[in-house]
Amino acid sequence: MEETSAAPVKVTDPGREAQLGTGRRARAFAALPFAFKQTLPLMAGFAFCGLSYGVYTTSLGLPPWAAPLMAVSIFAGSAEFVAADMLTATFAPLTLFLVVFMINARHMFYGISMLEKYRGAGRKTAFLRYGLIDETFALCQPLEVPHGIDRFWVYTWISALNLVYWAGFAAVGSYVASGLPIDLTGIDFIMKALFIVIFLDCWMKEHDHRASLIGFGAALVSLLVFGTDGFLVPALLGIVALLLLLRRQLEPRAEVDA
């Protein structure tokens, strides 16, 4: 608990202050190699999705700086694809807010489960909360940091590296695509293909398909009722309502499968 022990100390000696600063930098750099090794398997995934996202935003007519800017400010892959598409359509800020909020609502549960893990991180806490995406949660939550390495710096480096991978590859994709002498119209299939692959991957891994069928059915009904321009928010609300309503019926089989 580095911050807890260091907080009450008031350093007045410049030499002592420099020594403490050097110690903090040493702990930070000592944690970087270990954190980098943990993120290496994710780099390929960030490369594919980030490059695709950069090309996709350019195909929508957005400037090349928009992809890295949204990558840093939103920092949530699926929400960024949706936000880019909605920003080029009729401007509806409330709809955009609701859609992004519901897509990223799972992050609230991530945050709750990481409260104890991040307790004592001090000034790093704000960045750790900001950088808590799916991949970072999957790495940090079960991670056992070796003795002698500052675990809070490991968490911070993992969050920072994942952000650099995502924003960096998004920037490369958007700037390269903006310089290509080809028409990118129609390449927006990237987003559709991405969500189809995510859905199929979840479908193949789960034993009980009822929740997936509820989501698919709610989306289909909303599409038929509200049309392509207005189905997304009703579909998301319907999925949440149905899952809450049928929670008791869905839980027993999940427990048996587990």
C-alpha positions in Angstrom: 0.0 0.0 0.0 2.5 2.5 -1.2 0.4 5.7 -1.0 -0.9 4.9 2.5 2.5 4.7 4.1 4.0 7.6 2.1 1.1 10.1 2.6 1.8 11.3 6.1 5.5 11.9 5.4 6.3 15.6 4.8 9.7 15.9 3.1 11.6 19.2 3.7 15.1 18.0 2.8 15.6 18.5 -1.0 18.0 15.5 -1.0 15.5 13.3 0.7 12.8 14.5 -1.7 14.9 13.6 -4.7 15.7 10.2 -3.2 12.0 9.5 -2.8 11.2 10.6 -6.3 14.0 8.3 -7.7 12.5 5.5 -5.7 9.0 6.0 -7.2 10.5 6.1 -10.7 12.4 2.9 -10.0 9.3 1.1 -8.9 7.4 2.4 -11.9 10.0 1.2 -14.4 10.5 -2.1 -12.6 6.9 -2.9 -13.1 6.8 -2.1 -16.8 8.5 -5.3 -18.2 6.1 -7.6 -16.2 3.1 -5.5 -17.3 4.2 -5.5 -20.9 4.5 -9.3 -21.0 0.9 -9.6 -19.8 -0.4 -7.4 -22.5 1.5 -9.0 -25.4 -1.2 -11.5 -26.3 -3.8 -8.7 -26.5 -1.7 -6.6 -28.9 -2.8 -8.6 -32.0 -6.4 -8.2 -31.1 -6.0 -4.5 -30.6 -4.2 -4.2 -33.9 -7.0 -5.8 -35.9 -9.8 -4.0 -34.1 -7.9 -0.7 -34.0 -6.9 -0.7 -37.6 -10.5 -1.7 -38.6 -11.9 1.1 -36.5 -9.6 3.7 -38.1 -10.5 2.6 -41.6 -14.2 2.5 -40.6 -14.3 6.0 -39.3 -12.6 7.3 -42.4 -15.1 5.5 -44.6 -17.9 7.4 -42.8 -16.3 10.7 -43.9 -14.8 11.6 -40.5 -11.4 13.3 -40.4 -8.4 11.0 -39.6 -7.9 12.6 -36.2 -11.4 11.6 -35.1 -10.6 7.9 -34.6 -7.7 8.4 -32.1 -9.6 11.2 -30.4 -12.6 9.0 -29.8 -10.4 6.1 -28.9 -8.8 8.2 -26.0 -12.0 10.0 -24.9 -14.5 7.1 -25.1 -12.1 4.2 -24.8 -14.7 1.4 -25.2 -14.4 -0.5 -28.5 -18.0 -1.5 -29.3 -19.4 1.9 -28.1 -16.9 3.7 -30.3 -18.1 1.8 -33.4 -21.7 2.7 -32.6 -20.8 6.3 -31.7 -18.9 6.9 -35.0 -21.9 5.6 -37.0 -24.4 7.7 -35.0 -22.3 10.9 -35.3 -22.6 10.7 -39.1 -26.4 10.2 -39.0 -29.1 12.6 -37.7 -27.7 14.2 -34.6 -29.5 12.8 -31.6 -27.4 13.3 -28.4 -29.9 11.7 -26.0 -30.2 8.6 -28.1 -26.4 8.4 -28.4 -26.0 8.8 -24.7 -28.5 6.1 -23.9 -27.1 3.6 -26.4 -23.5 4.1 -25.2 -24.6 4.0 -21.5 -26.4 0.7 -22.0 -23.6 -0.8 -24.0 -21.0 0.1 -21.3 -23.2 -0.6 -18.3 -21.3 -3.7 -17.6 -18.3 -1.5 -16.7 -20.1 -0.6 -13.5 -20.0 -4.2 -12.3 -16.3 -4.4 -13.3 -15.7 -1.3 -11.2 -17.4 -2.7 -8.2 -15.4 -6.0 -8.3 -12.2 -4.0 -8.6 -12.8 -1.6 -5.7 -10.7 -3.7 -3.3 -8.1 -4.5 -5.9 -7.4 -0.9 -6.6 -7.7 0.3 -2.9 -4.6 2.1 -1.9 -3.5 3.1 -5.5 -3.6 6.8 -4.5 -3.3 9.2 -7.4 -3.3 6.4 -9.9 -6.9 5.5 -9.0 -8.5 8.0 -11.4 -6.6 6.6 -14.3 -7.2 3.0 -13.3 -11.0 3.7 -13.2 -10.8 5.4 -16.6 -8.8 2.5 -18.2 -11.0 -0.3 -16.9 -12.1 -1.9 -20.2 -12.9 -5.6 -20.8 -9.3 -6.6 -21.6 -7.8 -4.7 -18.7 -10.3 -6.3 -16.3 -9.6 -9.8 -17.6 -5.9 -9.3 -17.0 -5.9 -7.4 -13.7 -8.7 -9.1 -11.8 -7.0 -12.6 -11.5 -3.4 -11.3 -11.8 -0.9 -12.3 -9.1 1.9 -9.8 -9.1 5.3 -11.3 -8.1 6.8 -10.2 -4.8 9.0 -7.1 -5.1 7.0 -5.5 -8.0 4.6 -2.7 -7.2 1.2 -4.1 -8.1 -0.4 -0.7 -8.6 2.2 0.3 -11.2 1.5 -3.0 -12.9 -2.2 -2.2 -13.1 -1.4 1.3 -14.3 1.0 0.1 -17.0 -1.5 -2.5 -18.2 -4.2 0.1 -18.5 -1.8 2.5 -20.2 -0.5 0.0 -22.7 -3.9 -1.2 -23.7 -4.9 2.4 -24.3 -1.8 3.0 -26.4 -2.4 -0.1 -28.5 -6.0 0.8 -29.2 -5.6 4.5 -29.9 -2.3 4.0 -31.8 -3.7 1.4 -34.2 -6.8 3.4 -34.6 -4.7 6.4 -35.6 -2.6 4.3 -38.1 -5.8 2.9 -39.6 -7.5 6.2 -40.1 -4.5 8.1 -41.4 -3.4 5.4 -43.8 -7.0 5.0 -45.0 -7.4 8.7 -45.5 -4.3 8.7 -47.8 -5.4 5.8 -49.9 -6.6 6.7 -53.5 -9.6 4.4 -53.3 -13.2 4.8 -52.5 -14.0 3.3 -49.1 -17.7 3.4 -49.5 -19.3 0.2 -48.3 -16.5 -0.8 -46.0 -18.8 -0.2 -43.0 -19.4 -4.0 -43.2 -16.5 -4.1 -40.7 -18.8 -3.1 -37.8 -21.5 -5.6 -38.8 -18.9 -8.4 -39.2 -17.4 -7.5 -35.8 -20.6 -7.8 -33.9 -21.6 -11.0 -35.8 -18.3 -12.6 -34.9 -18.8 -11.5 -31.2 -22.3 -13.0 -31.2 -21.2 -16.3 -32.8 -18.3 -16.6 -30.4 -20.6 -16.2 -27.4 -23.1 -18.6 -28.9 -20.5 -21.3 -29.4 -19.2 -21.0 -25.9 -22.5 -21.0 -24.0 -24.5 -24.1 -23.1 -27.8 -22.2 -22.6 -28.8 -20.1 -25.5 -32.0 -18.7 -24.0 -30.4 -15.3 -23.1 -28.9 -15.0 -26.6 -32.3 -15.8 -28.2 -34.0 -13.2 -26.0 -31.6 -10.6 -27.2 -31.9 -11.6 -30.9 -35.7 -11.8 -30.6 -36.0 -8.4 -28.9 -33.8 -6.8 -31.5 -35.8 -8.4 -34.4 -39.2 -7.2 -33.0 -37.8 -3.7 -32.4 -36.5 -3.6 -35.9 -39.9 -4.6 -37.4 -41.8 -2.1 -35.2 -39.5 0.9 -35.2 -37.5 0.5 -38.4 -33.7 0.7 -38.9 -33.4 4.3 -37.7 -35.1 3.9 -34.3 -34.8 0.3 -33.2 -31.6 0.3 -31.2 -32.7 2.0 -28.0 -36.0 0.1 -27.7 -34.2 -3.2 -28.4 -31.6 -2.5 -25.6 -34.4 -1.5 -23.2 -36.4 -4.6 -24.1 -33.4 -6.9 -23.7 -32.7 -5.5 -20.2 -36.3 -5.7 -19.2 -36.7 -9.3 -20.4 -33.5 -10.4 -18.7 -34.6 -8.9 -15.4 -38.1 -10.3 -15.7 -36.8 -13.8 -16.6 -33.8 -13.8 -14.3 -35.1 -16.5 -12.0 -35.9 -18.8 -14.9 -32.5 -18.2 -16.5 -30.4 -18.7 -13.3 -31.0 -22.4 -12.4 -29.8 -23.8 -15.7 -26.7 -21.6 -15.6 -25.9 -22.9 -12.1 -26.2 -26.6 -13.4 -24.0 -25.9 -16.3 -21.4 -24.3 -14.1 
